[in-house]
Amino acid sequence: MDCLWSRDGETTVREVFEELRQRREIAYTTVMSTMDNLHRKDWLARKRQGKAFLYWPTHTREQYSARLMRDALDSGGQSDLVLTHFLEQMSEDERAALRRLAAEEAG
């Protein structure tokens, strides 16, 4: 997903493969399968262009992170305890930002 978020717009499997190949050994089919799986899970949208597909993220990095947080909250046990432990790990600046957002939501 980082490769896709760092791009401006649509990209192909080949382009993602070439970027990843610069960092590590990886098979083209692995990238293709992963992007297809992300499409089936609605993380990527795609359209056909000739013989290839163009892919792009359906969620921003921030929306993705929020969804992960929601999943963790739903599956992490008692949500009030999960939130308490999460708040304990936040910096004072992050807590202040959260208080501001909560106040805005309360309206």
C-alpha positions as CSV (number, residue, x, y, z in Angstrom):
1,M,0.0,0.0,0.0
2,D,2.9,2.4,0.7
3,C,3.9,2.1,-3.0
4,L,0.4,3.0,-4.1
5,W,-0.1,5.9,-1.6
6,S,3.3,7.4,-2.7
7,R,2.2,7.5,-6.3
8,D,0.1,10.3,-7.8
9,G,-2.8,8.4,-9.4
10,E,-3.1,5.1,-11.1
11,T,-0.4,2.5,-11.4
12,T,0.2,-0.9,-12.9
13,V,1.4,-4.1,-11.3
14,R,4.6,-3.8,-13.3
15,E,5.4,-0.3,-11.9
16,V,4.8,-1.5,-8.3
17,F,6.9,-4.6,-9.0
18,E,9.8,-2.5,-10.4
19,E,9.7,-0.3,-7.3
20,L,9.7,-3.2,-4.9
21,R,12.4,-5.1,-6.8
22,Q,14.8,-2.2,-6.1
23,R,14.4,-2.9,-2.4
24,R,14.2,-6.7,-2.2
25,E,13.9,-9.8,-4.2
26,I,10.2,-10.4,-5.1
27,A,8.3,-12.2,-7.8
28,Y,6.1,-10.4,-10.2
29,T,3.3,-12.9,-9.5
30,T,3.5,-12.1,-5.8
31,V,2.9,-8.5,-6.5
32,M,0.1,-9.3,-9.0
33,S,-1.6,-11.7,-6.5
34,T,-1.3,-9.2,-3.7
35,M,-2.8,-6.4,-5.7
36,D,-5.6,-8.6,-6.9
37,N,-6.4,-9.6,-3.3
38,L,-6.4,-6.0,-2.2
39,H,-8.8,-5.2,-5.0
40,R,-11.1,-8.1,-3.9
41,K,-11.0,-6.7,-0.4
42,D,-11.9,-3.2,-1.7
43,W,-8.6,-1.6,-0.8
44,L,-7.8,-1.0,-4.4
45,A,-9.9,0.0,-7.4
46,R,-8.9,-0.9,-10.9
47,K,-9.8,-0.5,-14.6
48,R,-8.5,-2.3,-17.6
49,Q,-6.1,-0.5,-19.9
50,G,-5.1,-2.8,-22.8
51,K,-3.9,-6.1,-21.4
52,A,-3.1,-4.6,-18.0
53,F,-5.0,-3.1,-15.1
54,L,-4.5,0.3,-13.6
55,Y,-4.9,0.3,-9.8
56,W,-5.4,3.0,-7.3
57,P,-6.1,3.1,-3.5
58,T,-9.8,3.4,-2.5
59,H,-8.7,4.7,1.0
60,T,-6.1,7.2,2.1
61,R,-3.4,6.2,4.4
62,E,-5.2,7.9,7.2
63,Q,-8.5,6.2,6.4
64,Y,-6.7,2.8,6.3
65,S,-5.1,3.5,9.7
66,A,-8.5,4.5,11.2
67,R,-10.0,1.2,9.9
68,L,-7.1,-0.8,11.5
69,M,-7.8,1.1,14.8
70,R,-11.5,0.3,14.5
71,D,-10.7,-3.4,13.9
72,A,-8.3,-3.5,16.8
73,L,-10.9,-1.9,19.1
74,D,-13.6,-4.4,17.9
75,S,-11.4,-7.4,18.4
76,G,-9.1,-6.4,21.3
77,G,-11.3,-7.3,24.3
78,Q,-13.0,-4.8,26.5
79,S,-13.0,-1.6,24.4
80,D,-12.8,0.7,27.4
81,L,-9.6,-1.0,28.5
82,V,-8.2,-1.0,25.0
83,L,-8.8,2.7,24.8
84,T,-7.3,3.3,28.2
85,H,-4.1,1.5,27.2
86,F,-4.0,3.4,23.9
87,L,-4.4,6.7,25.6
88,E,-1.5,5.8,28.0
89,Q,0.8,5.4,24.9
90,M,-0.1,8.8,23.4
91,S,2.0,11.8,23.8
92,E,0.6,14.9,25.4
93,D,0.4,16.6,22.0
94,E,-1.6,13.7,20.7
95,R,-3.9,13.8,23.7
96,A,-4.4,17.5,23.2
97,A,-5.3,17.0,19.5
98,L,-7.7,14.3,20.5
99,R,-9.4,16.5,23.1
100,R,-9.7,19.3,20.4
101,L,-11.3,16.8,17.9
102,A,-13.7,15.5,20.6
103,A,-14.7,19.0,21.5
104,E,-15.4,19.8,17.8
105,E,-17.5,16.6,17.4
106,A,-19.5,17.5,20.5
107,G,-20.1,20.8,18.9
